[in-house]
Amino acid sequence: MNFVMKAALGGGPPDVGKMLGGEEKEEDPDAAKKEEERQEALRQQEEERKAKYAKMEAERERVRQGIRDKYGLKKREEAEAEAAAAAEQPAEGSLTRPKKAVPAGCGDEEEEESIMDQVMKYLPGPLQDMLKK
């Protein structure tokens, strides 16, 4: 019984009134006009919000620029651009720089042969024979 009373007073689910024989809502002839006005009001509120945000962001940027000027800092975009440009240039003596190609005939092969000959001198005879094969 308590449930029926809530439904009669509008506190229950919306379709309970229909089940109890209540009347259905009629379509409002001005519903389209009201919806259009509501949408326009929402658009206007959104524009006001965006304008307010833009004004606040401009004020923040003004304060940031004052701090940059005071301490001699650069904008983040400029600092990142300079860091990227510096990373592209190979650094002399850097461990990560690309290795230089050694032209053929610069003596690397001769040095390797002479080192192998020196090592072979100190090895016992059977090992020398194994390495020569």
Solvent accessible surface area in square Angstrom, and as a share of the most:
residue,aa,sasa,rsa
1,M,180,0.80
2,N,109,0.56
3,F,113,0.47
4,V,63,0.36
5,M,101,0.45
6,K,113,0.48
7,A,13,0.10
8,A,76,0.59
9,L,151,0.75
10,G,65,0.62
11,G,60,0.58
12,G,25,0.24
13,P,68,0.43
14,P,127,0.80
15,D,76,0.39
16,V,6,0.03
17,G,29,0.27
18,K,117,0.50
19,M,141,0.63
20,L,98,0.49
21,G,66,0.64
22,G,39,0.37
23,E,165,0.74
24,E,126,0.56
25,K,192,0.81
26,E,160,0.72
27,E,160,0.72
28,D,64,0.33
29,P,126,0.79
30,D,75,0.39
31,A,44,0.34
32,A,82,0.63
33,K,130,0.55
34,K,119,0.50
35,E,77,0.35
36,E,121,0.54
37,E,99,0.44
38,R,123,0.45
39,Q,65,0.29
40,E,91,0.41
41,A,47,0.36
42,L,83,0.41
43,R,130,0.47
44,Q,100,0.45
45,Q,112,0.50
46,E,71,0.32
47,E,116,0.52
48,E,103,0.46
49,R,133,0.48
50,K,115,0.49
51,A,64,0.49
52,K,132,0.56
53,Y,119,0.45
54,A,59,0.46
55,K,156,0.66
56,M,79,0.35
57,E,56,0.25
58,A,65,0.51
59,E,85,0.38
60,R,107,0.39
61,E,58,0.26
62,R,154,0.56
63,V,73,0.42
64,R,96,0.35
65,Q,70,0.31
66,G,39,0.38
67,I,86,0.43
68,R,33,0.12
69,D,101,0.52
70,K,150,0.64
71,Y,139,0.53
72,G,64,0.62
73,L,106,0.53
74,K,116,0.49
75,K,76,0.32
76,R,185,0.67
77,E,120,0.54
78,E,93,0.42
79,A,46,0.36
80,E,104,0.47
81,A,63,0.49
82,E,92,0.41
83,A,63,0.49
84,A,54,0.42
85,A,53,0.41
86,A,66,0.51
87,A,87,0.68
88,E,142,0.64
89,Q,126,0.56
90,P,99,0.62
91,A,58,0.45
92,E,153,0.69
93,G,64,0.62
94,S,35,0.23
95,L,181,0.90
96,T,127,0.74
97,R,89,0.32
98,P,101,0.63
99,K,194,0.82
100,K,151,0.64
101,A,101,0.78
102,V,97,0.56
103,P,91,0.57
104,A,108,0.83
105,G,79,0.76
106,C,78,0.47
107,G,18,0.17
108,D,67,0.35
109,E,130,0.58
110,E,125,0.56
111,E,106,0.47
112,E,115,0.52
113,E,113,0.51
114,S,51,0.33
115,I,100,0.51
116,M,103,0.46
117,D,85,0.44
118,Q,101,0.45
119,V,70,0.40
120,M,27,0.12
121,K,149,0.63
122,Y,184,0.70
123,L,48,0.24
124,P,78,0.49
125,G,41,0.40
126,P,102,0.64
127,L,74,0.37
128,Q,42,0.19
129,D,83,0.43
130,M,132,0.59
131,L,100,0.50
132,K,148,0.63
133,K,203,0.86
